Amino acid sequence: MLGEYGDPMRVLAFLDGTLADPDVPHIRVEDLGLMRGDGIFETVLVAGGTPRELRPHLDRLARSASMLDLPEPDDDAWQRATRLVIDNWAGDDEFALKLVYTRGLDAGPTAFAMGIPIEEKVIRARAEGVAAVTLERGIDPGLAERAPWLLLGAKSLSYAVNMAAGREAARRGAGDVIFMATDDSVLEGPTSNVIIARGRTLYTPPATIGILPGTTQAAVFRGAERLGWTTKIEPLAAADLRDNDGLFLASSVRKLTRVHTLDGDRLPDTSEVHAELAKAYEDVYA
Ligand SMILES: Cc1ncc(COP(=O)(O)O)c(C=O)c1O
């Protein structure tokens, strides 16, 4: 089925409740989201017509907006735009829903929701795992609290560094990145949270160190707890990336992806632990 705008693989909705053609320009060149990366976003996984963790995503959108002094997002309008995109989606069963909110122009913010397909390499990594490299991020774990203007932990549109880290990983023959703080503690991936398993306990670093509080990490923890796992939010050291029974990257579109190779070294096979946790995550939505 083709939507009104003919392309089943991308659906664009504005916050006034209208659908728009994704193939024609809508954003003014002076938009501060474009000129300065001054804005925020969310990426929601939609599966079988249901947006996963929509409430936490919208809460985080509001939190990011507050950190950037943007007007408080209109929750009802975002929910409506989300529904509109989902109702008009005619592509694969799973897709990524981007919520984008920029400082816009003098007239006010720019806001839209857009459904797009999930990249093939992300789907492959969910099944096969991924090679990751550790890269310096140049921040210490206390910086986020000392310097809120750095917007550490906001999901801002200024992702050029995150994208550059991905290209550096590719130059090193890897598919993903784990950012490290100046004290060699673990931060997060450029678009994911780090989770490790040890025995029947899961660990992830606290958001207070300047990382994004992950909606998928939280869902994986909920699912694992249902199976009797213990979960802990505490700082992780570089050594923990190797001293474990499973190292994973979690995010809305990649779900729980296993890291099979770290800084060029093949890690022990943790596919069984991964399978159990991946199922625990899916069962949260069953
Ligand atoms: C920097 C960063 N950390 C963590 C995540 C994971 O967040 P979520 O699980 O809510 O998608 C993302 C998502 O894109 C991210 O950009």
The ligand as a Gaussian input file, in Angstrom:
#p B3LYP/6-31G(d) Opt

LIG

0 1
 C       24.752000       8.684000      22.934000
 C       23.693000       7.645000      23.074000
 N       23.714000       6.836000      24.147000
 C       22.780000       5.870000      24.316000
 C       21.779000       5.654000      23.374000
 C       20.766000       4.555000      23.594000
 O       19.514000       5.090000      23.906000
 P       18.150000       4.314000      23.625000
 O       18.316000       2.937000      24.171000
 O       17.140000       5.068000      24.379000
 O       17.934000       4.304000      22.158000
 C       21.719000       6.484000      22.260000
 C       20.642000       6.296000      21.262000
 O       20.758000       6.654000      20.143000
 C       22.694000       7.503000      22.107000
 O       22.657000       8.319000      21.042000

